[in-house]
């Protein structure tokens, strides 16, 4: 029995490097055929190239060429039948300037055109596929001329008519079967149970008992004598995959996605900036299933920087008996690099070039000048502490809500909250010109500015306890704030929540909260009685995203996405005493201005 497991997240190193051998304990060591799995994950609409300073790497057009090249090379130097499968572990598009080009264009999205041209045997559903809601996911899928099966055993689409119709058409499935070269492979999928808290699945039902549901689908396939099974999942953290593997029987290979982990050995050729010395572990890692079988676990860093190539030998029982030493990440290179590949002509012409034209238009529109570098890195940064970029974003929400709330019959905001996870540039933006493209880099999602009115002071403290509950770890729930100052003690008890976001353990970290109008909300860790608080935030958080414990309080969206709010705030003439387009060091000093401080 062989289960090939493609999943998501961050796997831990177990101390076994199976690059050169595998299958310890198998009685039948005779090779029946060889299987090459070409895989990737977390492309996240990084279609043009891998990003600033590494423009000669990545890019979906080069990626497609490399996949074709590796397919052709698979049967060389082999005395056995060679089979190639191409698998994808989710997060194939992501809000931002490149995906905004698709939104402006309409169906088929540029991402769909490129992925259709590459040709996958199966694709997992990641969390970012739901960021724009089920309707956009539906449009992404119908943009394929020949859609592959999208697999997930723990998602129920029956309450979403568009996706339910795709399930009826067997485009969305819990499991599927692939026939190659006379061999039959069963493929099962799974998606992170955190989906409702980190994305916007609307009425898609996310079932939590992942191991049980996955094993159920595996058992259905094995009942029909299918002894080569592939599970592709997106669980957000390879440690979750290892934990799941320990609950499953007959698992032989896991292919992870969602965590952007780099798996490499010291001599591997990597994209500049990726260092084998700091890699998560070797390629492959090894897990152990519930039946004691060793399981090679692989993944790739995202953004089309690598094609993962897992090459294994199997016996007649479908057992993996060896991992070929040629297995590993193959970098996607262009330019003058010795391993450069030419971009796929069709994808370059029909995807990369029009997307580049759109992005160039955004980059040419200078909307402001910043006197100070803006800190948008994740850690240390917007997910761990107050930053000037975080303050700028929170102020933009406060500004936009103040302008629009009256026209929607809503009260003016007292405060504004922006989760660090919604700030996505992950860079220190140098002092100098700020373009329209910069605002998309900072705030790429379609999160709408909203007002949550009349939040009790007790619940407001709960919200802020939640914001600092994962410190010192870097977590997207950490909040950037406007309209108040807060003091917290990281040594205090961290808040914990039940699955329904009710409080399991009350936090004791928040010590002081004072609104900028002088109202004291919390002092000495105790809530001060008084009027409720009106919060400006984004609809993702108001709906319980990042597990913020709003618990169903009614809120009103104000018809503007948070990127547009940032654009409007920066360019509004009321900013900086009537001078639009200036971000001053006085307003937004490096290190922040002391809105969030740690207890002395």
C-alpha positions, 0 to 999 in steps of 0.5 A: 500500500502506498499513500502519497500525502500532499498537504500544507504547513510547517513540518518539523525535522524528525532526524531522518534524511531519506534522500538516499534510501527508504522503505526500511522494513519492507520485505519486497525490495524489487522495484516494479516502477518509478514514480516522479511527483512534481509539486508546488504550493503557495504560488499566491499570484506571484506570476511575474517573478519571485520579487524585488532583487530576485527578478531572474527567478520564479515567474509562472512562465519559467515555472511551466517550462521547468515542469515540462522539462522535468517531465521529459527527463523523468524516464531517462537513466531508468530501467523501469517504467516511469510515471509522472504526476503533477500535484498542487497543494493549494493557495494558488491565488492571493489578493494583491496587484497581480491578482487585481489584474485578474479581477479587472480582467474577469474570467478566466483569471490570469492564474487560471490560464497559467495553471491550466496550461501547466496541467495538474493531475489534482489540486488541493484547496488552500485557505487563500482560495477563499479570501474573496469568498466562494464566488471568486473561487468558483470563477477561478475554477471555471476559468480552466479549459480542462479543470483538474479535480480540486480535492478536500475531504473535510469541506461541505459545499452543499450550502454554496450553490455555485460550488455545489454545482461544481461538486455535482460536476465532479470538479470539486471532490473528496477523492479522485482516481488517476490512471497513468501508464497502467497504474491507478492512483487514488487521491484524497484531499483535506483543508485546514480546519482553521479556514473560518478564522483565517479566510472567508468561506461564507457558507462552506462548512468546514468539518474539524475531524480531518483524520477521521474523514481522510481515513474514511476516503482512504478506506473507500479507495483501498476497498476497491483494491487501489493500493497507490493513494495520494492525499493532498492537503493544505493544513497550514503547518507541516507539524499539523501534517506530521500529527495527522500522519500519525493517525493515518494508516498506509501512508507513504508520502506527504507533500506539504503546502501552506507554510513556505518551508524550505527543505534543502541539503547543504549543496543544493542550488537555491534561489538567492536569499535562501540558505541551506544552513537555515532550511527547515530540514532536508528534502525529504523529511520523515514522519511515521504513520499509525501503522509504523510506516516511514513517510517521506514528507516534502514541500516547496517554498512558494511564489513559483521559486521551485519545482519540487521533485520527489522520485521514488521506487515502488514495488508491486504492493505499491510500497515506497521502497526507495527515494532517489538521490536526485529528489529535491527542489529544482529552482526556477531560474532565468536570465544568465543563470547556468540553469536558466529556462526560457519562459513558456511562450503562451503563458508569457504572452497571455499572462505575464505580459498583461499582468506586468503592464497592469502592475507597471501602471500602478507603480508609475502612479506616485501618490505620496512621499514618506520622510521615514522608512515604514516598518511592515516586516512580520517579525519583529514587526507588525505581528509582534509590536506597534510599527509606524506602518501599522499605525498608518494603516490603523489611522486610515481605517479610523479616517475612512470610517469617520468619513463614511459612518454617518451616511450609513447611519452608524456612529463615529468610531472611537478606535480602529483595529487592524490585525497584523496578518492583514498587512502583507508587504513583509518589508521595510519600505524605504523613505521616499516615493509611495506609489499606488502599487505600494498600497496594494503591497501593504493591503492586498485583500478585499477586506472592507472597512466596517463599523462594529457599534456599541461594543461593551468595555468588557468585550473590548478588553477581551478583543485586546487580550486576544490581540496580545495572546500569542506574544512573544510569538509572531501571529497575525492576530496581533493588532495595530491600533488607532484612537487609543493607547494600550499597556500590556504585560507579556508575563500575564496569563494569555487568553484562550478561546473555545472553538466558538470564540467564547472565553475559555481562559480570561487573559490578564495581559492588558493592564491599561487602555486609554482613549485619545479623547481621555476616556479610561477604559482599563486601569490596573487590569480592571475595566472601568464602567462607562459608555460602549465603544464603536470600533472601526475595523475590517469585515474579516475581523468583525466576522471572527477572522483570526478568531477575534471574539466579536461573537456575532455582534452586528456590524456594517460595512462601509463600501470601501476596501482597506487598500482604498482607505489607505490610498484615500487617507494618504492622498487626502488634503486634510492630512498633514495640515492641508498638505496631501501626499506627505508621510512625516517622521513627526506623525509616524516615527520609526518604532511607533509613537508609543500607542502599544507599550509593555508594562515597565 
